[in-house]
Amino acid sequence: MTTPQPVPGRPPAPVRAAGCVLWRRRAGKLELCLVHRPKYDDWTCPKGKAEEGEEPYDTAVREVLEETGHHCRPGVRLPTVRYTAKGHPKEVAYWEAEATGGAFAPNREVDELVWLPPDRALARLTYRHDLPLVRALLTALAGS
């Protein structure tokens, strides 16, 4: 996807992206998936830019598979995260998503993947704007 070009006198259009807070249960315990991106040396939830004309839900499912090797079943829509990246506004739509199968293999964008209990995931996340996503996931799962 190309970066939107600014229109004089108007703020630049945000870069559209989507992702999931991917989760699973192992031995009855909730685990969250975090990915490490060597390009940014960060720990975050799987996400990525939308392709031209792609709906956010489809972007989220595609990015989870590309970055983690896992298929997922998205459920509740989580908050949209807004921030500035490389001087451009960015909006990332998120869903909670249960991992339904697959296996991770390091790739061009992600070199490590970890499954952590929520408290350890909160401590590992690099960006403060990701923290409310974990809390929103816990609220969504408590209500289901």
Secondary structure per residue as TSV (DSSP state, phi and psi in degrees):
chain	resnum	aa	ss	phi	psi
A	1	M	-	360.0	136.7
A	2	T	-	-82.5	152.2
A	3	T	-	-72.2	130.0
A	4	P	-	-58.2	137.9
A	5	Q	-	-87.5	134.9
A	6	P	-	-69.0	148.4
A	7	V	-	-101.9	128.9
A	8	P	T	-52.7	133.8
A	9	G	T	81.6	-0.8
A	10	R	S	-127.5	140.3
A	11	P	-	-62.6	149.5
A	12	P	-	-63.7	146.2
A	13	A	-	-68.2	141.7
A	14	P	-	-70.7	150.0
A	15	V	E	-72.6	129.2
A	16	R	E	-92.6	133.2
A	17	A	E	-147.3	169.3
A	18	A	E	-156.1	158.3
A	19	G	E	-165.7	-172.4
A	20	C	E	-136.9	150.1
A	21	V	E	-91.5	99.8
A	22	L	E	-83.9	133.8
A	23	W	E	-138.9	162.7
A	24	R	E	-153.1	167.6
A	25	R	E	-116.3	130.2
A	26	R	E	-127.3	123.4
A	27	A	T	52.5	39.7
A	28	G	T	77.8	-0.2
A	29	K	E	-106.1	139.1
A	30	L	E	-76.2	133.0
A	31	E	E	-129.6	141.1
A	32	L	E	-111.3	145.6
A	33	C	E	-94.6	126.0
A	34	L	E	-121.4	145.6
A	35	V	E	-116.7	147.6
A	36	H	E	-105.7	125.0
A	37	R	E	-106.7	111.0
A	38	P	T	-62.9	-30.1
A	39	K	T	-59.1	-35.6
A	40	Y	T	-109.5	-7.1
A	41	D	T	48.2	53.0
A	42	D	E	-129.4	162.7
A	43	W	E	-116.0	125.6
A	44	T	E	-153.2	178.2
A	45	C	-	-83.2	152.2
A	46	P	S	-62.7	131.4
A	47	K	E	-164.1	165.8
A	48	G	E	-174.1	171.4
A	49	K	E	-70.2	146.1
A	50	A	-	-73.6	145.3
A	51	E	-	-82.4	160.3
A	52	E	T	-51.9	122.5
A	53	G	T	78.3	0.7
A	54	E	-	-80.3	136.4
A	55	E	-	-74.4	147.6
A	56	P	H	-55.4	-42.4
A	57	Y	H	-57.6	-45.3
A	58	D	H	-65.8	-37.5
A	59	T	H	-61.1	-45.9
A	60	A	H	-59.3	-47.8
A	61	V	H	-64.7	-43.8
A	62	R	H	-61.9	-46.2
A	63	E	H	-65.6	-38.8
A	64	V	H	-59.0	-47.6
A	65	L	H	-64.4	-45.2
A	66	E	H	-62.9	-42.8
A	67	E	H	-85.0	-29.1
A	68	T	H	-114.4	-19.8
A	69	G	S	78.0	7.1
A	70	H	E	-108.0	140.2
A	71	H	E	-82.7	158.1
A	72	C	E	-147.9	163.2
A	73	R	E	-120.1	95.7
A	74	P	E	-65.6	147.5
A	75	G	E	-125.9	-109.0
A	76	V	E	-70.3	136.0
A	77	R	E	-71.4	131.5
A	78	L	E	-100.5	174.1
A	79	P	E	-59.7	148.5
A	80	T	E	-81.8	134.0
A	81	V	E	-100.4	131.9
A	82	R	E	-122.3	131.9
A	83	Y	E	-160.4	176.9
A	84	T	E	-106.4	130.9
A	85	A	E	-130.0	124.2
A	86	K	T	54.3	36.5
A	87	G	T	80.1	3.3
A	88	H	E	-116.5	141.0
A	89	P	E	-67.3	143.0
A	90	K	E	-133.1	140.1
A	91	E	E	-124.6	124.3
A	92	V	E	-118.4	114.8
A	93	A	E	-82.8	137.7
A	94	Y	E	-127.9	151.1
A	95	W	E	-128.4	153.9
A	96	E	E	-82.0	142.2
A	97	A	E	-146.9	128.7
A	98	E	E	-83.2	131.7
A	99	A	E	-69.1	131.3
A	100	T	E	-115.4	3.6
A	101	G	E	144.9	159.3
A	102	G	E	130.0	-179.6
A	103	A	-	-149.5	141.2
A	104	F	-	-81.5	139.8
A	105	A	-	-135.6	130.1
A	106	P	-	-52.1	143.6
A	107	N	-	-140.5	-173.9
A	108	R	S	-59.0	-34.9
A	109	E	S	-97.0	-30.6
A	110	V	-	-129.0	123.7
A	111	D	S	-104.1	-15.6
A	112	E	E	-143.1	151.5
A	113	L	E	-138.2	137.4
A	114	V	E	-131.1	148.6
A	115	W	E	-109.9	120.9
A	116	L	E	-131.6	150.5
A	117	P	-	-64.1	155.8
A	118	P	H	-51.6	-42.5
A	119	D	H	-64.3	-38.4
A	120	R	H	-74.8	-32.2
A	121	A	H	-64.5	-43.9
A	122	L	H	-58.3	-39.4
A	123	A	H	-72.0	-28.1
A	124	R	H	-86.1	-28.2
A	125	L	-	-56.2	137.1
A	126	T	S	-78.4	-38.5
A	127	Y	-	-105.0	133.6
A	128	R	G	-59.7	-33.1
A	129	H	G	-68.9	-11.3
A	130	D	G	-85.0	-20.7
A	131	L	H	-59.0	-44.7
A	132	P	H	-62.5	-22.6
A	133	L	H	-65.3	-41.9
A	134	V	H	-65.5	-43.1
A	135	R	H	-63.9	-39.3
A	136	A	H	-65.6	-38.0
A	137	L	H	-61.9	-46.9
A	138	L	H	-60.9	-39.6
A	139	T	H	-64.9	-43.8
A	140	A	H	-63.9	-42.7
A	141	L	H	-70.2	-33.5
A	142	A	H	-65.9	-29.1
A	143	G	T	-86.8	-5.5
A	144	S	-	-98.9	360.0
